[in-house]
Amino acid sequence: MSLLIVGSVAFDTIETPTTSRDNILGGSATFASVAAAFFHPVQVVAVVGGDWEKSHTQRLEKRGIDVSGIEIVKDGKTFRWSGKYLENMNDRETLDTQLNVLGDFQPKLPDKFRRAKYVLLANGSTKTQHEVVDQLLGPELVIADTMNLWINIEHDELLRLMKRIDGLVLNDSEAKMLTGEANTVTAGRKLLTMGPKFVIVKKGEHGAFFFAEYETYIVPAFPTENLVDPTGAGDSFAGAMLGYIASVGNTDPETIKRSLAYGAIVAAAAVEGFSIEQLEQLNRDTVEQRMSEFRKMTSF
Ligand code: AMP
């Protein structure tokens, strides 16, 4: 059962209250692919510029990710994003977004990718997400992630996309912004009426909500004291979730529920280092160890 992830690959510049790092490997597709690859082989589609270094792609290949769908635009520049975390390490400010080659990205899926059964439209332009859906041949599950920038500048496209996907992932403030509701539960339920079969609302260090017609779940964040850089937590959550679902090969409520727990575990690992550094230290066994700790912490 193939798993396709389409999104951004980036050079990030990150400021936290204690440290800053320039031009490190980031992007929604990067985090999501590395997270998903703990569970299932991943095919990734993204675009980079002539400034891309081969060593970055090799880091993904080492995780078993098929990078043949990363297009290189030689005379363009890779997408750059810069963010600054406030003292609480939960809220952040975007300092700079340079879309560069991501601005004109028109993904062309190779034939073998078009047949993917599980698809994550990681955070990126809604127009690009539509173009991916247009090319898919019979997917079983399509999940889209989005953010405030796209809610603002591609609002109508996003409303249209919501009718073409199975699941929507977004954070709390974005769910409220998209629905005009002040309460997370009300916002989540309203989003359900707008197209998707399920909605996941992420609340950073406070975990995530899952809303579907049949059930509502909550999953806490996996507790960590070692918070280094929250960047990529959301993408890692979505990637791990879909990776786990693809590994099981069904979308039963029980599978989805477990996938949320895996999402929380892998997201917590992502924040324990800059870029994908800490994720690179883990393997499926260490993820499973954390899963059994998580089970103990959450059973009552
Ligand atoms: P997260 O912390 O999970 O929201 O994801 C952060 C990652 O998303 C960073 O590595 C950025 O490079 C990437 N990113 C930030 N803004 C955008 C955007 N407008 N479109 C696509 N990716 C983005």
Residues whose N, C-alpha, C, O or C-beta is under 5 A from the ligand:
A	BS01	AMP	S8 A10 D12 G26 G27 S28 W81 N123 G124 L149 P230 T231 G232 A233 G234 D235
